Amino acid sequence: MTTLSAATTAAELLAGYRPGSSSLFASPRGTLLAEGTYFAVPPSGRPDGQADLARRVEAVLGVAEAAGHEVRTVVGAVPFAPGAAAQLVVPQRLRRGGPPTAQSIVDFPVTVAGVRPVPSPDRYAAAVAEAVRQIRAGAYTKVVLARSLRVDAPGFDPAPVVRALAAREPGGYTFGVDLGAGRTLLGASPELLVSRRGRTVTANPLAGSAARSADPVEDHRRAAALLRSAKDRHEHAVVSEAVAEALRPYCTELTVPAEPSLVGTATMWHLSTLVTGTVADPAVSALTLATALHPTPAVCGTPTAAARAAIAELEPFDRGLYTGLVGWVDATGDGEWAVTIRCATADPGGLDLFAGAGVVADSEPAAELAETTAKLGTMLAALGLDRQERSDVA
């Protein structure tokens, strides 16, 4: 059953979110609470499984329709690696409501037994230095290198963290996706990969970042410096141009602003470009567009194949769903897909947090380490960890 109600609030749906039996996706467009699993999208079994993902989703939605199931929407997440299995389902029940609103945060206890960086800060800085060396040698022009924090928290409950993220970042894309076996993907991404509503297509690539400051004067200075930064503007232009190039074959018209703007979250400033267009063929779904865009240079690098190889060499962990996509698509082709950043994967023993930074020829290892530390602040704040505990990650 699908309930469409303008009167249903995000707060009601967030209160009804139950990790292990439901998934939630909230955005400025509205909130979805998907309960139970009617049908899971089967894996492809191919090394390039994302190439036919939209077709497999369409087939599953067709099965649901033929069986008389009222829900005509697939919800879930797609991983970074093209051959890894997606976590996408047609839910038993789907409830929709309004977008989240900013609310005061109620403290909740999270018992943390330990925090361990993977790799260590020194090893991450060394990986950035090696990437810079490879870039200057001509191996590739940009790579996004990530690091992780393992937070040991036995009995961790993702639900209050998801609610806190929605309250802190109501203008972003908050998610809690059931992965089975007691695991949950949760986070609050600032970046819309792509959405489709009717014939209207929207993408909002972010690249080029600076940590925010609690001092308003310093915060303004950092924002202005980011907007002037030649390095960050170049990094952003590579991403926005790649997004526009990937969307053009699907659109009759496409508008790409000539200059980036600033977008702020609670912890970061980002350079942003809002790309809008009109899809030429209404049969092209939001998921088709998303898989055509994925991965953008903002989460992988460029050229894509060389950047992927560098990530495999320099990152000491499997990204899994981090830097993939999370969201939904319905049988009409409408949908929203956010880039899976500012996120964590939780299990009964705790959770793994992720953050990355774009490395180019003039990157400085200490600066990229500081950027990832600031990005980790989104999840650390939602966990209620104080500044002293946050300082241990850098």
C-alpha positions in Angstrom: 0.0 0.0 0.0 1.2 3.5 -0.9 0.0 6.4 1.2 0.3 9.8 -0.4 -0.6 12.5 2.1 0.4 16.2 2.1 -0.6 16.2 5.7 1.8 13.6 6.7 4.9 15.2 8.2 8.5 14.1 8.0 8.6 14.0 11.8 5.8 11.3 11.7 7.7 9.2 9.2 11.0 9.7 11.0 9.3 8.5 14.2 8.0 5.4 12.4 11.5 4.5 11.0 12.6 1.1 12.4 16.1 -0.1 11.3 16.0 -3.7 10.2 12.4 -3.5 9.0 12.2 -0.2 7.1 14.2 2.3 5.0 13.9 6.1 5.0 14.9 8.7 2.4 14.2 12.4 3.1 14.9 15.4 0.8 13.7 18.9 0.2 11.2 17.3 -2.2 9.6 15.1 0.5 10.1 12.0 2.8 9.6 8.3 2.0 9.3 5.6 4.6 9.5 2.1 2.9 8.4 -0.7 5.2 9.1 -4.4 4.6 10.3 -6.1 1.4 7.9 -7.3 -1.3 10.5 -8.0 -3.9 14.2 -7.4 -4.1 16.0 -6.5 -7.3 18.1 -9.5 -8.2 21.9 -9.1 -8.8 23.2 -9.0 -12.3 26.1 -11.4 -11.9 28.0 -9.3 -14.5 31.2 -7.3 -13.8 29.4 -4.2 -15.2 26.1 -4.9 -13.4 25.1 -1.3 -13.2 24.9 -1.1 -17.0 21.6 -3.1 -16.9 20.4 -2.0 -13.5 17.6 0.3 -14.7 16.3 -2.5 -17.0 16.3 -5.0 -14.0 14.5 -2.4 -11.8 11.9 -1.9 -14.6 11.3 -5.6 -14.8 10.8 -5.9 -11.0 8.3 -3.1 -11.1 6.5 -4.9 -13.9 6.3 -8.0 -11.8 4.9 -6.0 -8.9 2.3 -4.5 -11.2 1.3 -7.8 -12.7 0.8 -9.3 -9.2 -1.4 -6.4 -8.2 1.0 -5.0 -5.7 0.1 -1.3 -5.0 3.6 0.0 -4.5 5.2 0.9 -7.8 8.5 2.3 -6.4 12.0 0.9 -5.8 14.0 2.2 -2.8 17.6 1.6 -1.7 21.2 2.1 -2.6 23.7 1.3 -5.4 27.5 0.7 -4.6 30.5 2.5 -5.9 31.9 -0.5 -7.7 30.1 -1.4 -10.9 30.1 -5.1 -10.3 28.9 -5.0 -6.6 25.3 -5.9 -5.8 22.8 -3.1 -5.3 20.5 -3.0 -2.3 17.2 -2.2 -4.0 13.7 -3.4 -3.1 10.0 -2.9 -3.8 8.6 -2.4 -0.3 5.5 -3.9 1.2 4.2 -0.5 2.1 5.4 3.0 1.2 4.4 6.1 3.1 5.1 9.6 1.8 5.1 12.9 3.5 6.6 16.4 3.5 10.3 17.4 3.7 12.1 17.6 7.0 12.3 20.8 8.9 15.1 22.1 11.2 14.5 21.1 14.8 16.3 21.2 18.1 18.5 18.2 18.7 17.6 16.0 21.7 20.8 14.4 23.1 20.8 10.6 23.2 23.4 8.3 24.7 25.8 6.5 22.3 28.2 4.4 24.2 31.5 4.4 22.3 34.1 1.8 23.2 36.7 3.2 20.8 37.4 5.0 17.5 40.0 3.7 15.1 41.0 5.5 11.9 41.5 3.4 8.7 44.1 4.2 7.5 45.9 6.2 10.1 46.1 9.9 9.5 49.8 9.6 8.6 49.2 6.8 6.1 46.3 8.8 4.5 48.6 11.8 4.1 51.2 9.5 2.5 48.6 8.1 0.1 47.7 11.7 -0.9 51.4 12.5 -1.5 51.7 9.4 -3.7 48.6 10.3 -5.7 50.1 13.8 -6.2 53.3 12.2 -7.5 51.3 10.0 -9.9 49.3 12.9 -11.1 52.4 15.0 -11.8 53.8 12.0 -13.7 50.8 12.0 -16.0 48.9 8.9 -14.7 45.6 10.8 -14.3 44.5 14.3 -13.5 42.4 13.8 -10.3 41.6 11.1 -7.8 39.3 11.1 -4.8 40.9 9.4 -1.9 38.8 8.3 1.1 39.5 7.3 4.6 37.3 5.6 7.3 36.7 5.6 11.0 35.6 2.5 12.8 33.5 3.5 15.8 33.0 0.6 18.2 29.6 1.0 19.8 28.0 -2.4 20.8 24.2 -2.3 20.5 24.3 0.8 18.3 20.8 2.0 17.2 20.8 3.9 13.9 17.3 5.4 14.3 18.1 8.4 16.6 21.1 9.3 14.5 19.0 9.3 11.3 16.5 11.6 13.1 19.3 13.9 14.3 20.8 14.1 10.8 17.4 15.1 9.3 17.0 17.8 12.0 20.5 19.1 11.5 20.5 19.0 7.6 16.9 19.5 6.5 18.0 20.9 3.1 20.1 17.7 2.4 19.3 14.1 1.7 19.0 12.0 4.8 18.8 8.2 4.6 18.6 5.0 6.6 18.6 2.0 4.3 18.2 -1.5 5.6 21.0 -3.8 4.3 19.9 -7.0 6.0 21.7 -9.0 8.6 21.5 -6.2 11.2 23.3 -3.7 8.9 22.2 -0.2 8.0 23.4 2.5 5.6 22.8 5.9 7.2 23.9 9.5 6.5 23.0 13.0 5.3 24.4 13.8 1.8 24.5 17.4 0.6 24.7 16.3 -3.0 21.9 15.5 -5.4 23.3 13.3 -8.2 20.1 13.6 -10.3 16.3 13.8 -10.0 13.5 13.5 -12.6 10.0 14.9 -12.1 8.0 14.5 -15.3 10.2 15.7 -18.1 12.4 18.0 -15.8 15.9 16.8 -14.9 18.0 18.3 -12.1 21.5 17.6 -11.0 23.6 19.5 -8.4 27.3 18.5 -8.5 29.4 19.6 -5.6 33.2 19.8 -5.8 35.7 22.1 -4.0 35.2 22.3 -0.2 36.2 24.2 2.8 35.5 23.6 6.5 33.1 26.0 8.2 34.0 28.0 11.3 32.0 28.8 14.4 33.2 32.4 14.1 31.0 34.3 11.6 33.8 36.5 10.4 36.1 33.6 9.8 33.3 31.6 8.3 32.6 34.4 5.8 36.3 34.6 5.0 36.6 30.9 4.3 33.5 31.0 2.0 34.9 33.9 0.0 38.3 32.3 -0.3 36.7 29.1 -1.6 34.8 31.0 -4.2 38.0 32.7 -5.4 40.2 29.6 -5.2 41.6 28.7 -8.6 42.4 25.1 -7.5 38.8 24.5 -6.2 37.2 26.2 -9.1 39.1 24.0 -11.6 38.2 20.9 -9.6 34.6 22.0 -9.6 34.6 22.8 -13.4 35.8 19.3 -14.2 32.9 17.8 -12.3 30.2 20.1 -13.5 31.3 19.7 -17.1 31.4 15.9 -16.8 27.8 15.9 -15.4 26.6 18.1 -18.2 28.3 16.0 -20.8 26.7 12.8 -19.5 23.2 14.3 -19.4 23.2 16.0 -22.8 22.5 12.8 -24.8 19.3 12.4 -22.8 18.0 16.0 -22.9 16.5 18.2 -25.4 17.8 21.2 -23.6 20.3 21.7 -20.7 21.1 24.8 -18.6 24.5 24.9 -17.0 25.5 28.1 -15.1 28.8 29.6 -16.2 29.9 30.2 -12.6 29.6 28.1 -9.4 27.7 29.2 -6.3 28.2 28.4 -2.6 26.3 25.8 -0.7 26.7 25.4 3.0 26.0 22.6 5.4 26.5 22.6 9.2 30.2 21.6 8.7 31.3 22.5 5.2 31.2 25.0 2.4 31.0 23.6 -1.2 31.1 25.0 -4.7 27.9 24.1 -6.4 26.4 24.1 -9.9 22.6 23.5 -10.4 22.2 21.8 -13.8 18.6 21.7 -15.2 17.2 20.2 -18.3 14.3 18.5 -20.1 14.5 14.8 -20.8 13.9 13.9 -24.5 12.4 10.5 -24.0 9.9 10.0 -21.0 11.0 6.3 -20.9 14.4 7.4 -19.6 14.1 7.0 -15.8 15.8 8.8 -13.0 17.8 5.6 -12.4 18.9 5.5 -16.0 20.2 9.0 -15.7 21.9 8.2 -12.3 23.8 5.2 -13.7 24.9 7.2 -16.7 26.4 9.8 -14.4 27.9 7.5 -11.8 30.7 7.8 -10.8 31.3 11.5 -11.3 34.8 13.0 -10.9 33.6 14.3 -7.5 33.7 10.8 -6.0 36.1 9.0 -8.3 38.4 11.2 -10.3 39.3 11.5 -14.0 39.9 9.7 -16.2 37.5 7.3 -14.5 39.4 4.0 -15.2 42.7 5.3 -14.1 41.2 7.0 -11.0 39.5 3.7 -10.1 42.8 1.9 -10.4 44.5 4.4 -8.1 41.7 4.1 -5.5 42.1 0.3 -5.5 45.9 0.8 -5.0 45.8 3.6 -2.4 42.7 2.9 -0.3 43.1 0.1 2.3 39.4 -0.8 2.4 36.4 -1.6 0.2 34.1 1.4 -0.2 31.0 -0.7 -0.5 28.0 1.7 -0.7 30.1 4.8 0.1 30.2 7.1 -3.0 27.5 5.1 -4.6 23.9 6.4 -4.9 20.9 6.3 -2.6 17.3 7.1 -3.3 14.2 5.9 -5.2 12.6 5.5 -8.6 9.0 4.8 -9.5 7.2 3.1 -12.4 6.7 6.5 -14.2 10.5 7.0 -14.2 10.4 9.8 -11.6 12.9 9.6 -8.8 15.7 11.1 -6.7 19.2 9.8 -6.3 21.8 11.4 -4.0 25.5 10.7 -3.9 26.2 8.5 -0.9 28.6 10.7 1.1 28.6 12.0 4.7 27.5 8.4 5.6 28.2 5.3 7.7 27.5 1.6 7.5 26.3 0.3 10.9 26.3 -3.2 12.3 25.5 -4.6 15.8 29.0 -3.8 17.0 29.2 -0.2 15.8 29.7 1.6 12.5 32.2 2.6 9.8 32.3 6.3 8.8 33.7 7.5 5.5 34.9 10.8 4.0 37.0 11.6 1.0 38.8 14.5 -0.7 39.7 15.3 -4.3 43.4 15.2 -5.0 44.9 17.1 -7.9 48.4 18.2 -8.9 48.7 21.0 -6.4 47.0 19.2 -3.5 48.7 19.3 -0.1 48.4 16.1 2.1 47.8 18.1 5.3 45.0 20.1 3.7 43.3 17.0 2.3 43.5 15.3 5.7 41.9 18.4 7.3 39.1 18.4 4.7 38.2 14.7 5.4 38.3 15.4 9.2 35.8 18.3 8.7 33.6 16.1 6.5 33.6 13.3 9.1 32.1 16.0 11.5 28.6 15.6 10.0 28.3 12.0 11.3 30.4 12.6 14.5 28.1 15.5 15.5 25.0 13.3 14.9 26.5 10.7 17.1 26.9 13.2 19.9 30.7 12.9 20.1 32.3 16.0 21.6 35.1 18.0 20.0 37.8 16.3 22.0 36.7 12.9 20.6 36.6 14.5 17.1 40.1 15.7 17.4 41.4 12.2 17.8 40.6 11.4 14.1 43.1 13.8 12.7 
